[in-house]
Amino acid sequence: MLDRTASAIKKMKSNGDPRGAAALSGLVHQIYEASVHPERWNDAVAAIAASFGSTKGLLFTPYMAPQHGGLIFPYGISEATLQLWGSSYIDHDIWAKTVQMRQLWSDGAVWLDDETVPRDEFLASRFYREFLSTIGIGRVCLGLVFDGAPGLTPTSLSIFRDAHEPAFNKSDTQWMRLLISHVSRGLGLMQRLDTARLQRTSLLASFDRLSFGVVLLGQNMQVLHLNEAAQTATRRRDGIVIGANGQLDSKASQGRSQSLSHWLGAARDVPVTKQTHFLDGFRVDRSNGEQYVVQCAPVSATSGWAAQSEEVRFVVFITDPAALNLPSVASLVKLFGLTEKQAKVALEFVTGATYRVAARRQRISEETVRSHVKEIYLKTRVNRQADLVRLVLSLSQARV
């Protein structure tokens, strides 16, 4: 995917007229390719951003975060940033809120930042001061793809620049309006005919933006999908491998009686009623003396997660503790409004602790841990421990 994106941007820049007939034809081709192959929407957004001379773009549902079924295809914006937006700043998005409040949201409309919010008001907003300014965003050219017709969630295409970069102008508005007509056709076709597939693609794309391994497993523990980091780990064949039976496994290790595949099988066979916590991790030895930590959690049959047209029943996380730099308690308190104790409990689950282990380490009761978890879910906008762990890990510098 990265190679295709780089190639598209290089081609765009090499064109003598980045908004000429040839450039438009190439962009339209990419847009309609994405309508057939949704995993290519990220590439299309990258090419569109390049046509504006920008390094950041986002095709997304601004009023619905990804964890609640929203769609999001970014370029130049990290997964940690997207998670932070969805959990802490979606309600402070002054651009989106103003467009909605002033009833500017209509199919095909295009607005520039200073046409929605006065510049001084925007720069003084919490959304800019605490969030956008830290990621190099201070201007937007906002194209409204859908305004929320039945079956079509309000969707926008936003191209960004930093506050010190030139403001978008009328030429940018005209170019965006031209592109939006094609984006609406491509995306509309997919959302009308294959909404579930589009949402799955958005979810799988978000996994590829993570720097730690994510593996999706079916009911029989067969591998359905590996994100890019997990593919890197298995290609090394240094500890974690995919066996001939298509299941995740570990290479034989001296002094270890249980393999990864057996541990995962045991996790599968635990009664569903008892799988209420993120399961204890399994350590896989590597040749350099380090270890991978593997964690597994069940996925509800009603979640709608699917890969390779099969239902996902378990999600596995692969991390390298030696490369893991978790966010601090103070940062979680600031980002999500957690109490210090709640932040510590959230970090316990990331290390693979059960309710019992977390309670023992924090010197509180299991019931208190459960009470903290309920509040953590509300404040972070997640409803599963697997999603909570993914959120916290996305704020770290985990690597495999």
Buried (B, 14 or more C-beta within 10 A) or exposed (E): EEEBBEEBBEBBEEBEEBBEEEBBEBBBEBBBBBBEEBBBBBBBBBBBBBBBBBBBBBBBBBBBBBBEBBBBBBBBBBBBBBBBBBBBBBEBBBBBBBBBEEEBBEBBBBBBBEBBBEEEEBBEBEBBEBBBBEBBBBBBBBBBBBBBEEEBBBBBBBBBBBBEBEBBEEEBBEBBEBBBBBBBBBBBEBBEEBBEBBBBBBBBBBBBBBBBBBBBBBEEBBBBBBBBBBBBBBEEEBBBBBBEEBBBBBBEBEEEEEBBBEBBBEBBEEEEEEBEBBBBBBBBBBEEEBBBBBBBBBBEEEBBBBBEEBBBBBBBBBBBBEBBEBBEBEEBBBBBEBBEBBBBBBBBBBBBBBBEBBBBBBEBEBEBBBBBBEBBBEBBBBEBBBBBBBBBBBBBEBBB
